[in-house]
Amino acid sequence: MEFSGLDESILKAASGGDAAAFEKLILSVEKLIYNIALRMLGNPADAEDAAQEAVLRIYRNLRKCVSLNHFRNWACVITNNICLDEIRRRKGRGALSLDELSGDGARGEPPYSADDPTPPEALLAAETRETILAALRGLPPKLKSAVILRDIEGFSYADMSRILGVSEGTVKSRINRARSAMRKLLSA
């Protein structure tokens, strides 16, 4: 399978130590890795740390990736596991980041344009987004992973099954339970 203009030779070269080939592989999944980490962990600083750790683990274990067809899912498995580990560590120490406390993960807003929503529209959109994110944060990690992979990142059930290491039936069950829990949290 080819994605983003890559072929199996890139994986083979990267596995053999070719830095340029490895960079091409990472560039093909870097946004996906960061987005998963951001949604799982809730703030940009932690997401960047998790994404960097994922890249390091991918580099160290690249020889374990069997084919380019599986590279994207394999990178997601690594990212998901790093995020779940961080969530477990947080529970143990009860830590919050400054971004979580302030609710602001933005890094310098661009200037306004004519296409920007009006202030009331922007406020409503921000409130809606924060309500949904709060409901997402309220989910247990396994359910949160399922919602992020399916509803936000658009993975198929088969891909999610491989990423999460569970059967497709379990994936569907987690999605159903997560959506139900979010409906309850949002209606409260």
C-alpha positions as CSV (number, residue, x, y, z in Angstrom):
1,M,0.0,0.0,0.0
2,E,1.1,3.5,-0.7
3,F,0.2,6.5,1.3
4,S,1.5,10.1,1.1
5,G,3.6,9.0,-1.9
6,L,5.6,6.5,0.2
7,D,6.4,2.9,-0.7
8,E,7.9,-0.1,1.1
9,S,11.5,1.0,0.2
10,I,11.1,4.0,2.5
11,L,10.3,1.7,5.5
12,K,13.2,-0.6,4.6
13,A,15.7,2.4,4.2
14,A,14.5,3.9,7.5
15,S,14.8,0.6,9.3
16,G,18.4,0.4,8.0
17,G,19.2,3.8,9.5
18,D,18.5,6.2,6.7
19,A,17.6,9.5,8.5
20,A,16.0,11.1,5.4
21,A,13.7,8.0,5.0
22,F,12.8,8.1,8.6
23,E,11.9,11.8,8.4
24,K,9.6,11.0,5.5
25,L,7.9,8.3,7.5
26,I,7.4,10.6,10.5
27,L,6.2,13.5,8.4
28,S,3.4,11.2,7.0
29,V,2.0,10.6,10.6
30,E,3.2,13.6,12.7
31,K,-0.1,15.5,12.7
32,L,-2.0,12.3,13.5
33,I,0.3,11.5,16.4
34,Y,0.1,15.0,17.8
35,N,-3.8,15.2,17.4
36,I,-4.3,11.9,19.2
37,A,-2.0,13.0,22.0
38,L,-3.6,16.4,22.3
39,R,-7.1,14.9,22.5
40,M,-6.0,12.2,25.0
41,L,-4.0,14.5,27.3
42,G,-5.8,17.8,26.9
43,N,-3.1,20.3,26.4
44,P,-0.4,21.2,23.8
45,A,2.6,20.9,26.1
46,D,1.8,17.4,27.2
47,A,0.8,16.5,23.6
48,E,4.2,17.7,22.3
49,D,6.0,15.6,24.9
50,A,3.9,12.5,24.1
51,A,4.4,13.0,20.4
52,Q,8.2,13.3,20.9
53,E,8.2,10.2,23.0
54,A,6.2,8.4,20.3
55,V,8.7,9.4,17.6
56,L,11.6,8.1,19.8
57,R,9.8,4.8,20.4
58,I,9.0,4.5,16.7
59,Y,12.7,5.1,15.8
60,R,13.9,2.6,18.4
61,N,11.5,-0.1,17.3
62,L,11.1,0.6,13.6
63,R,12.4,-2.9,12.7
64,K,9.3,-4.3,14.4
65,C,7.0,-2.7,11.9
66,V,6.2,-5.3,9.4
67,S,5.1,-3.2,6.5
68,L,4.2,0.3,5.4
69,N,0.5,-0.8,5.4
70,H,0.7,-1.2,9.1
71,F,2.9,1.8,9.9
72,R,0.1,4.3,10.5
73,N,-1.8,2.0,12.9
74,W,1.5,1.0,14.6
75,A,2.4,4.6,15.2
76,C,-1.1,5.2,16.7
77,V,-0.7,2.2,19.0
78,I,2.5,3.6,20.3
79,T,1.0,7.1,20.8
80,N,-2.1,5.7,22.4
81,N,0.0,3.6,24.9
82,I,2.2,6.6,25.8
83,C,-0.9,8.7,26.5
84,L,-2.6,6.0,28.6
85,D,0.7,5.7,30.6
86,E,0.7,9.4,31.2
87,I,-3.0,9.4,32.3
88,R,-2.2,6.6,34.8
89,R,0.8,8.6,36.1
90,R,-1.4,11.7,36.5
91,K,-4.0,9.7,38.5
92,G,-1.2,8.6,40.8
93,R,0.0,12.1,41.5
94,G,-3.1,14.1,40.8
95,A,-1.3,16.6,38.6
96,L,-2.8,19.3,36.4
97,S,-1.0,21.4,33.9
98,L,-1.3,25.2,33.8
99,D,-3.1,24.9,30.4
100,E,-5.7,22.7,32.0
101,L,-6.2,25.2,34.9
102,S,-6.5,28.2,32.6
103,G,-8.4,26.4,29.9
104,D,-6.3,28.2,27.3
105,G,-4.1,26.1,25.0
106,A,-3.7,28.8,22.4
107,R,-0.3,30.1,21.4
108,G,-0.9,33.6,20.1
109,E,-4.0,34.2,18.2
110,P,-3.9,35.3,14.6
111,P,-5.4,38.7,13.7
112,Y,-9.1,38.8,13.1
113,S,-10.4,38.6,9.5
114,A,-13.8,39.3,7.9
115,D,-14.5,35.6,7.8
116,D,-14.2,35.2,11.6
117,P,-17.4,34.6,13.5
118,T,-19.0,37.5,15.5
119,P,-18.1,37.6,19.2
120,P,-21.4,36.0,20.2
121,E,-20.9,33.2,17.7
122,A,-17.3,32.7,18.8
123,L,-18.4,32.6,22.5
124,L,-21.1,30.0,21.7
125,A,-18.7,27.9,19.7
126,A,-16.1,28.1,22.5
127,E,-18.7,27.2,25.2
128,T,-19.9,24.3,23.1
129,R,-16.4,23.0,22.4
130,E,-15.5,23.3,26.1
131,T,-18.6,21.4,27.1
132,I,-17.8,18.6,24.7
133,L,-14.1,18.5,25.8
134,A,-15.2,18.4,29.4
135,A,-17.4,15.5,28.7
136,L,-14.6,13.8,26.8
137,R,-12.2,14.4,29.7
138,G,-14.8,12.8,32.0
139,L,-14.6,9.5,30.2
140,P,-12.4,6.6,31.4
141,P,-9.2,6.4,29.3
142,K,-10.2,3.3,27.3
143,L,-13.5,4.9,26.3
144,K,-11.8,8.2,25.5
145,S,-9.3,6.4,23.2
146,A,-12.2,4.8,21.3
147,V,-14.1,8.1,20.8
148,I,-11.0,10.0,19.7
149,L,-9.9,7.3,17.2
150,R,-13.4,6.8,15.8
151,D,-15.2,10.1,16.0
152,I,-12.4,12.6,15.8
153,E,-9.7,10.8,13.8
154,G,-12.0,8.7,11.7
155,F,-10.4,5.3,12.0
156,S,-12.3,2.2,10.9
157,Y,-13.4,-0.4,13.5
158,A,-10.9,-2.8,12.0
159,D,-8.0,-0.3,12.4
160,M,-9.2,0.6,15.9
161,S,-9.2,-3.1,16.8
162,R,-5.5,-3.4,15.8
163,I,-4.6,-0.1,17.5
164,L,-6.3,-0.9,20.8
165,G,-5.5,-4.6,20.7
166,V,-9.1,-5.7,21.2
167,S,-11.8,-7.3,19.1
168,E,-14.0,-5.3,16.8
169,G,-16.9,-6.1,19.0
170,T,-15.1,-4.7,22.0
171,V,-14.4,-1.5,19.9
172,K,-18.0,-1.1,19.0
173,S,-19.1,-1.7,22.6
174,R,-16.6,0.9,23.8
175,I,-17.8,3.4,21.2
176,N,-21.4,2.8,22.3
177,R,-20.6,3.1,26.0
178,A,-18.6,6.2,25.4
179,R,-21.3,7.9,23.4
180,S,-23.9,7.0,25.9
181,A,-21.7,8.4,28.8
182,M,-21.1,11.6,26.9
183,R,-24.8,12.0,26.2
184,K,-25.4,11.7,30.0
185,L,-22.6,14.1,30.8
186,L,-23.8,16.7,28.2
187,S,-27.4,16.5,29.3
188,A,-26.5,17.2,32.9
